[in-house]
Amino acid sequence: MASIKEQFEIPSKMKTWAFALIGIGVLSLIIGFVTKGMGDEHEKAIFIGTIMYNTIFWTLVCNASMFFICATTMAWAGWPAAFRRIPEAISVMVPIFGSITLAVLLYVVFSHNHHIYHWTDDAAVAADPILKGKSGFLNIKFFTIWSILAVGLWSLLGWRMRKLSAMADEASLGGMSAAAFIKENTKRAAMFLVWFGLTVGSTVPWLWMMSLDAHWYSTMYSWYNFASTFVSGMSLVALWLIYLKNKGYMEYANNEHLHDVAKFMFAFSVFWTYLWFSQYMLIWYSNQPEETIYFKHRVQGSYKGIFFLNLIINFICPLIILMKRASKRSYTLVTFMAVLIIFGHWIDYYQQVMGSISKDHVTLSWLDFGVLSFFLGVMIFGVSRALASKPLVPKHHPFLKESIIHHT
């Protein structure tokens, strides 16, 4: 164990890139606020919506890392132990991005911005039977309480998992036996997964995103968004794993581990497509106005190109490139596909949110990429600091040996 590089040291170039991206993002936000945020209601909605979909996307992507840890913990899977500290570090960003998400969403609902959430208009709700029927769920009080609980418990339960994991750096596991350590991990993972199912798997996407089109609903919507953020989360794990391997870290992680991570990228790209097609096909087949209203301007209007671009980037490219075994073990191909998948699902979140806020015009511009650079910079800085805060290898984890000899 003494010969391996256990402690990550943040390169100065990484800090420079992170601060540069954050600087570009802050400058974009300032210019965007002056040019759009202080304009008419439509321009304000575009400015806020751009921040909304970015912060929701990155919050859920980082939260998917903790889901991965908890799901594999519940399965008693030993193979991720060698690179476990990567998804742990990514999940550190959930309280940060989640706080930004809460600030933006609560500003929207308490300012009664009807251009974003139509259901915050009391007069409109009173005159609309559909909105009135959903008022028990779509109301500011429930939205606020559930959003705070969602982000708060994601952060708390994730922190508890990371705190317990840190005990694997101690020779005695903090006085716990290996069996007790695994049992406690399993209990805490189960708690997170239950809450994850009640939020990401159901209510949170309904509240934060589906309610942008308050007359429309889909029972597949939450699973669609889960698949989108999970495959992006696994792509982010792959990028950090490859980066650390190229820098001489993570000696116990090898092509076998990268292969399995890439299999998740491939499999959930297919799963996302299954949900994409099923949701669209069922609504198209039923041809009911209250359901087709979501797709009409996306399939036939100005968002048509972006809507179908999603299918090319998020399904056809992973299907063709990641199907072969060799491609899942290639640093170059996995890096390319990881970046492409994250970008593709970021575009998907763009069309989901902005396609509802600005239905007649595609607003994708410098502001979107500027805000994206802010979140990328914060993510790079935050994750690198989390990686440097404790050993990269949980050397006393009971499953570490199983991970080292893992073979696909």
C-alpha positions in Angstrom: 0.0 0.0 0.0 2.9 2.4 0.7 4.0 2.4 -2.9 0.8 3.8 -4.3 -0.2 7.4 -4.5 -3.0 7.7 -1.9 -3.3 11.5 -1.7 -4.5 13.6 -4.6 -2.7 16.9 -5.0 -4.7 19.5 -7.0 -2.6 20.6 -10.0 -2.2 24.4 -10.4 -3.6 24.1 -14.0 -6.8 22.5 -12.7 -7.3 25.4 -10.3 -6.6 27.9 -13.1 -9.1 26.2 -15.4 -11.7 26.1 -12.7 -11.3 29.7 -11.8 -11.3 30.7 -15.4 -14.6 28.9 -16.0 -16.1 30.4 -12.9 -15.0 33.8 -14.0 -16.6 33.4 -17.5 -19.8 32.1 -15.8 -20.0 35.1 -13.4 -19.3 37.6 -16.2 -22.0 35.9 -18.3 -24.5 36.0 -15.4 -23.8 39.7 -14.9 -24.2 40.6 -18.6 -27.3 38.3 -18.8 -28.9 40.0 -15.8 -28.3 43.4 -17.3 -29.5 42.5 -20.8 -32.2 40.0 -20.0 -32.9 39.9 -16.2 -33.8 43.6 -16.2 -35.9 43.4 -19.4 -39.6 42.5 -19.9 -41.3 39.5 -18.3 -40.4 37.2 -21.2 -36.7 38.1 -21.1 -36.6 37.8 -17.3 -38.2 34.3 -17.7 -35.5 33.3 -20.2 -32.7 34.5 -17.9 -34.1 32.7 -14.8 -35.0 29.6 -16.9 -31.4 29.3 -18.1 -30.1 29.3 -14.5 -32.9 26.9 -13.5 -32.2 24.1 -16.0 -28.5 24.3 -15.4 -28.7 24.1 -11.6 -31.3 21.4 -11.6 -29.3 19.3 -14.1 -26.1 19.5 -12.2 -27.7 18.9 -8.8 -29.4 15.7 -10.0 -26.2 14.6 -11.9 -24.1 14.9 -8.8 -26.8 13.3 -6.7 -26.7 10.3 -9.1 -23.2 9.6 -7.8 -24.5 8.9 -4.3 -27.3 6.8 -5.8 -24.6 4.7 -7.5 -22.8 4.3 -4.2 -25.9 3.3 -2.3 -27.3 1.0 -5.0 -24.0 -0.9 -5.2 -23.7 -0.9 -1.4 -27.2 -2.5 -1.2 -26.1 -5.1 -3.7 -22.9 -5.8 -1.7 -21.0 -5.1 -4.9 -17.3 -5.0 -4.2 -16.0 -3.9 -7.5 -16.5 -0.1 -7.1 -14.4 0.0 -3.9 -11.2 0.8 -5.8 -12.6 4.1 -7.2 -15.4 4.7 -4.6 -13.8 8.0 -3.6 -14.6 9.5 -7.0 -18.5 9.3 -6.8 -18.2 10.3 -3.1 -16.3 13.5 -4.1 -18.8 14.2 -6.8 -21.7 13.9 -4.3 -20.1 16.6 -2.2 -21.5 19.1 -4.7 -25.1 18.2 -3.9 -25.5 20.7 -1.0 -23.8 23.4 -3.0 -25.7 23.0 -6.2 -28.9 22.1 -4.3 -28.7 25.4 -2.4 -28.4 27.3 -5.7 -31.4 25.3 -7.0 -33.5 26.1 -4.0 -32.6 29.8 -4.1 -33.7 30.0 -7.8 -36.8 27.9 -7.5 -38.1 29.6 -4.3 -37.4 33.0 -5.9 -39.6 32.0 -8.8 -42.5 30.7 -6.8 -42.5 33.5 -4.2 -42.2 36.2 -6.8 -45.3 34.6 -8.5 -43.5 34.4 -11.9 -46.4 33.2 -14.0 -44.3 33.1 -17.1 -42.4 30.1 -15.6 -44.9 28.5 -13.2 -48.4 29.3 -14.4 -49.9 27.5 -11.3 -48.6 30.3 -9.0 -51.2 32.6 -10.5 -54.2 32.3 -8.1 -56.6 33.9 -10.5 -55.6 31.5 -13.3 -56.0 28.5 -10.9 -59.4 29.6 -9.8 -60.6 29.8 -13.4 -59.0 26.6 -14.7 -60.5 23.2 -13.7 -57.3 21.4 -14.5 -55.1 23.6 -12.4 -57.7 23.7 -9.6 -57.7 19.9 -9.6 -53.9 19.8 -9.1 -53.8 22.6 -6.5 -53.5 20.2 -3.7 -50.1 19.3 -5.1 -49.2 22.3 -7.1 -49.1 25.0 -4.5 -46.4 27.2 -3.1 -46.4 25.8 0.4 -46.1 22.1 -0.7 -43.5 23.1 -3.3 -41.4 24.9 -0.8 -41.5 22.3 2.0 -40.9 19.3 -0.3 -38.1 21.0 -2.2 -36.3 21.9 1.0 -36.8 18.4 2.4 -35.5 16.9 -0.8 -32.3 18.8 -1.0 -31.8 18.7 2.8 -32.1 15.0 3.1 -30.0 14.3 -0.1 -27.3 16.3 1.6 -27.7 14.8 5.0 -27.9 11.2 4.0 -25.1 11.6 1.5 -22.9 13.2 4.2 -23.7 10.2 6.5 -22.6 7.8 3.9 -19.3 9.7 3.2 -18.6 10.0 7.0 -19.0 6.2 7.4 -16.8 5.6 4.4 -14.0 7.6 6.0 -13.8 5.0 8.7 -12.3 2.7 6.1 -9.2 4.8 6.3 -8.7 3.8 9.9 -7.0 0.4 10.7 -9.7 -0.7 13.1 -12.7 0.8 11.2 -13.3 3.0 14.2 -13.9 0.0 16.5 -16.3 -1.7 14.1 -15.9 -5.1 12.7 -15.9 -5.6 8.9 -19.3 -7.2 9.1 -20.8 -4.4 11.3 -19.2 -1.9 8.9 -20.9 -3.4 5.9 -24.2 -3.8 7.8 -24.2 -0.1 8.8 -23.4 0.9 5.2 -26.3 -1.1 3.9 -28.7 0.4 6.4 -27.7 4.0 5.5 -27.7 3.2 1.8 -31.2 1.9 2.1 -32.4 5.1 3.8 -30.9 7.2 1.0 -32.5 5.0 -1.7 -35.9 5.2 -0.2 -35.7 9.0 -0.1 -34.2 9.0 -3.6 -37.2 7.0 -4.9 -39.7 9.4 -3.2 -38.0 12.4 -4.7 -35.9 11.9 -7.9 -38.0 8.8 -8.8 -41.3 10.6 -8.5 -42.1 14.0 -7.0 -39.1 16.3 -7.6 -39.2 16.2 -11.4 -43.0 16.7 -11.3 -42.6 19.8 -9.1 -39.5 21.4 -10.6 -39.9 20.6 -14.3 -43.1 18.9 -15.3 -45.2 21.7 -13.6 -43.8 24.2 -16.2 -46.5 22.7 -18.4 -49.1 22.5 -15.6 -51.8 21.1 -17.9 -49.6 18.2 -19.0 -48.5 15.1 -17.1 -46.6 11.9 -17.8 -46.2 8.9 -15.5 -42.8 8.2 -17.2 -41.4 11.7 -16.7 -39.5 11.1 -13.4 -37.9 7.9 -14.7 -37.0 9.6 -17.9 -35.2 12.3 -15.9 -33.6 9.8 -13.6 -32.1 7.9 -16.6 -30.9 11.1 -18.0 -29.1 12.3 -14.9 -27.8 8.8 -13.9 -26.1 8.2 -17.3 -24.6 11.7 -17.1 -23.5 10.9 -13.5 -21.7 7.7 -14.6 -20.1 9.6 -17.5 -18.8 12.2 -15.0 -17.4 9.3 -12.8 -15.7 7.9 -15.9 -14.1 11.3 -16.7 -12.6 11.7 -13.3 -11.5 8.1 -13.2 -9.6 8.4 -16.5 -8.1 11.8 -15.5 -6.8 10.4 -12.2 -5.5 7.3 -13.9 -3.6 9.5 -16.4 -2.1 11.4 -13.5 -0.8 8.3 -11.9 -3.5 7.9 -9.2 -6.0 5.1 -8.7 -3.5 2.3 -9.3 -6.0 -0.3 -8.0 -8.6 0.8 -10.6 -8.0 -0.7 -14.0 -9.6 -1.4 -17.3 -12.0 -3.9 -15.7 -13.5 -1.1 -13.6 -13.6 1.4 -16.5 -15.3 -1.3 -18.5 -18.1 -1.7 -15.9 -18.6 2.1 -15.7 -18.8 2.3 -19.5 -21.4 -0.5 -19.4 -23.6 1.6 -17.2 -23.1 4.5 -19.7 -24.1 2.2 -22.5 -27.0 0.4 -20.7 -28.6 3.6 -19.4 -28.4 5.3 -22.7 -30.5 2.5 -24.1 -32.8 2.7 -21.0 -33.2 6.5 -21.5 -34.1 5.9 -25.2 -36.7 3.3 -24.1 -38.4 5.9 -21.9 -38.0 8.6 -24.5 -39.7 6.5 -27.1 -42.4 5.0 -24.8 -43.4 8.4 -23.5 -43.6 9.9 -27.0 -45.2 6.9 -28.6 -48.0 6.5 -26.0 -48.9 10.1 -26.1 -48.8 10.2 -29.9 -50.9 7.1 -30.1 -53.6 8.4 -27.7 -53.7 11.8 -29.5 -55.3 13.5 -26.5 -54.9 17.3 -26.6 -54.0 17.6 -22.9 -51.1 15.2 -23.5 -49.9 16.1 -27.0 -49.6 19.8 -26.0 -46.1 19.0 -24.6 -44.8 17.5 -27.8 -46.5 19.6 -30.5 -44.2 22.6 -30.5 -41.1 20.4 -29.8 -41.7 18.0 -32.7 -43.3 20.4 -35.2 -42.0 23.8 -34.0 -38.7 25.6 -33.5 -37.4 23.0 -31.1 -37.7 20.1 -33.7 -34.0 20.0 -34.5 -32.9 20.0 -30.8 -35.6 17.5 -29.9 -34.4 14.9 -32.4 -30.7 15.8 -31.9 -31.2 14.3 -28.4 -31.9 11.0 -30.0 -28.8 11.1 -32.1 -26.4 12.2 -29.3 -28.0 10.2 -26.4 -28.8 7.0 -28.2 -27.4 6.4 -31.6 -23.8 7.5 -30.7 -23.6 5.5 -27.5 -25.2 2.5 -29.3 -22.7 2.5 -32.1 -19.6 3.5 -30.2 -19.9 1.8 -26.8 -21.4 -1.5 -28.0 -18.0 -3.2 -28.5 -16.0 -4.5 -25.5 -12.8 -2.8 -26.7 -14.4 0.6 -26.9 -15.5 0.4 -23.2 -11.8 0.0 -22.3 -10.4 2.8 -24.5 -9.6 5.9 -22.5 -10.0 8.0 -25.7 -13.4 6.6 -26.7 -14.9 6.6 -23.2 -13.7 10.2 -22.6 -15.2 11.3 -25.9 -18.5 9.5 -25.2 -18.7 10.7 -21.6 -18.3 14.4 -22.7 -20.8 13.8 -25.5 -23.4 12.1 -23.2 -23.2 14.9 -20.6 -23.5 17.5 -23.3 -26.4 15.6 -24.9 -28.4 15.4 -21.7 -27.6 19.0 -20.8 -29.2 19.9 -24.1 -32.2 17.6 -23.2 -32.7 19.6 -20.0 -32.5 22.7 -22.0 -35.3 21.7 -24.3 -37.4 20.4 -21.4 -37.3 23.7 -19.5 -36.8 26.3 -22.1 -39.2 24.6 -24.5 -41.9 25.3 -22.0 -40.8 28.8 -21.0 -40.1 30.1 -24.6 -42.2 27.8 -26.8 -41.9 29.8 -30.1 -38.2 30.6 -30.1 -35.0 28.6 -29.4 -33.1 30.7 -27.0 -29.8 28.7 -26.9 -27.1 31.4 -26.9 -23.9 32.6 -25.2 -25.8 32.9 -21.9 -26.5 29.2 -21.8 -22.9 28.3 -22.3 -21.7 31.0 -20.0 -23.9 29.6 -17.2 -22.8 26.1 -18.0 -19.1 27.2 -17.6 -19.9 28.5 -14.2 -21.3 25.2 -13.0 -18.4 23.3 -14.7 -15.9 25.5 -12.9 -17.5 25.1 -9.5 -17.8 21.3 -10.1 -14.2 20.9 -11.0 -13.0 23.0 -8.1 -15.3 21.4 -5.5 -14.7 17.8 -6.6 -10.9 18.2 -6.8 -10.9 19.6 -3.2 -13.1 16.7 -2.0 -10.7 14.2 -3.6 -7.7 15.9 -2.0 -9.4 15.9 1.4 -8.9 12.2 2.2 -7.0 9.2 0.8 -8.1 8.1 -2.7 -8.1 4.4 -1.6 -10.3 3.2 1.3 -7.5 0.8 2.2 -9.3 -0.9 5.1 -12.6 -1.3 3.2 -13.7 -5.0 3.5 -14.4 -5.2 -0.2 -11.2 -3.6 -1.5 -9.5 -7.0 -2.2 -12.5 -8.1 -4.2 -12.3 -4.8 -6.2 -8.6 -5.3 -6.8 -9.0 -8.8 -8.3 -12.2 -7.8 -10.1 -12.4 -9.3 -13.6 -15.1 -8.7 -16.2 
